[in-house]
Amino acid sequence: MLIKTGDLVEVRSGNERGTRAKVLAVRPAAAGEKGGRGARVVVEGVNRVYRHIRRSQKNPQGGRLSKEMPIDASNVLLVCSACGKATRLGARVAADGGKVRFCRGCGAEQGTVRRSRAKAKGG
């Protein structure tokens, strides 16, 4: 998955369509999981639900806690830092042998996916 924690994304479907917000967490799909869910992301302020908390010594008041729940990664697009539009991402090999993300709209680089193998080995 090419979306990372801290990226600015736009929600493309659902009740929160059009919302631009930061990615708080990324949950990749489990390897080899058959019939399960794909990759999911937690986006700030999107898909909020109430968690009812029972009274306890730690939380003597009890009450309702509002928190974000994950949404499917296919429902978000990265907002390009260069062109400012919500675009798909691609990955290509850079000149140094590493892998970088790029905007499919304008071609601007959006950060690295993997460092070059020569640098990773320490050479």
C-alpha positions as CSV (number, residue, x, y, z in Angstrom):
1,M,0.0,0.0,0.0
2,L,1.3,3.4,-0.9
3,I,-0.5,5.5,1.6
4,K,1.4,6.2,4.8
5,T,0.7,7.6,8.2
6,G,0.7,11.4,8.2
7,D,-0.4,11.8,4.5
8,L,-3.1,14.3,3.6
9,V,-5.9,12.3,1.9
10,E,-9.4,13.0,0.5
11,V,-12.3,10.7,1.3
12,R,-13.9,9.6,-2.0
13,S,-17.0,7.7,-0.9
14,G,-19.3,7.3,2.0
15,N,-20.9,9.8,4.4
16,E,-17.6,11.8,4.7
17,R,-17.1,12.3,0.9
18,G,-14.9,15.3,0.1
19,T,-13.3,15.5,3.5
20,R,-9.6,16.2,3.5
21,A,-7.7,15.1,6.6
22,K,-4.5,13.5,7.9
23,V,-4.0,9.7,8.1
24,L,-3.6,8.6,11.7
25,A,-2.9,4.9,11.2
26,V,-2.5,2.4,8.4
27,R,-3.5,-1.3,8.7
28,P,-2.3,-3.4,5.8
29,A,-4.2,-6.4,4.7
30,A,-3.2,-9.6,6.4
31,A,-1.0,-11.8,4.2
32,G,-2.7,-14.9,2.9
33,E,-6.0,-14.0,4.4
34,K,-8.8,-15.4,2.3
35,G,-12.1,-13.6,2.0
36,G,-11.0,-11.0,4.6
37,R,-10.9,-7.3,4.5
38,G,-8.2,-5.4,2.5
39,A,-6.0,-2.6,3.7
40,R,-7.7,-0.1,6.0
41,V,-6.7,3.4,7.2
42,V,-7.8,5.6,10.1
43,V,-8.4,9.2,9.0
44,E,-8.6,12.1,11.5
45,G,-12.3,13.1,12.1
46,V,-13.7,10.5,9.7
47,N,-16.0,7.6,10.6
48,R,-16.4,8.6,14.3
49,V,-18.2,6.3,16.6
50,Y,-19.1,6.3,20.3
51,R,-17.5,3.8,22.6
52,H,-19.5,3.4,25.8
53,I,-17.2,3.3,28.9
54,R,-18.3,1.5,32.0
55,R,-17.6,3.2,35.4
56,S,-14.4,2.0,37.0
57,Q,-11.6,3.2,39.3
58,K,-9.6,4.3,36.3
59,N,-12.7,6.1,34.8
60,P,-15.1,6.9,37.7
61,Q,-17.4,9.0,35.6
62,G,-18.0,6.5,32.8
63,G,-19.7,7.9,29.7
64,R,-19.2,8.0,25.9
65,L,-15.8,8.2,24.2
66,S,-15.8,9.4,20.6
67,K,-13.1,7.7,18.4
68,E,-12.2,7.2,14.7
69,M,-12.7,3.8,13.2
70,P,-10.8,2.5,10.1
71,I,-12.2,2.8,6.6
72,D,-11.2,0.9,3.5
73,A,-8.0,2.2,1.8
74,S,-9.7,2.2,-1.6
75,N,-12.0,5.0,-0.4
76,V,-9.2,7.5,0.0
77,L,-6.9,9.3,-2.5
78,L,-3.7,11.1,-1.6
79,V,-3.8,14.9,-2.0
80,C,-0.7,15.8,-4.1
81,S,1.5,18.4,-2.5
82,A,2.5,19.9,-5.9
83,C,-0.8,20.2,-7.8
84,G,-3.2,20.1,-4.7
85,K,-5.6,17.6,-6.3
86,A,-6.7,14.2,-5.0
87,T,-4.8,11.7,-7.3
88,R,-3.9,8.1,-7.6
89,L,-0.3,7.1,-6.6
90,G,2.2,5.2,-8.6
91,A,5.6,3.7,-7.7
92,R,8.7,3.8,-9.8
93,V,12.4,3.1,-9.4
94,A,14.5,6.2,-8.8
95,A,18.0,6.8,-10.2
96,D,19.7,5.6,-7.0
97,G,17.8,2.3,-7.1
98,G,15.2,3.1,-4.5
99,K,11.5,3.1,-5.0
100,V,9.5,6.4,-4.9
101,R,5.8,7.3,-4.9
102,F,4.6,9.7,-7.6
103,C,1.4,11.6,-8.5
104,R,-0.3,10.0,-11.5
105,G,-1.7,13.5,-12.4
106,C,1.4,15.7,-12.5
107,G,4.2,13.3,-12.0
108,A,5.6,14.9,-8.9
109,E,7.4,12.7,-6.4
110,Q,5.6,12.1,-3.1
111,G,8.3,10.5,-1.0
112,T,10.1,7.2,-0.8
113,V,8.6,3.7,-0.5
114,R,11.9,1.9,-0.1
115,R,15.5,3.1,0.1
116,S,18.1,1.9,-2.4
117,R,19.4,-1.6,-1.7
118,A,23.0,-0.4,-1.8
119,K,22.3,2.1,1.0
120,A,20.3,-0.4,3.0
121,K,23.2,-2.9,3.0
122,G,25.5,-0.2,4.2
123,G,27.6,0.0,1.0
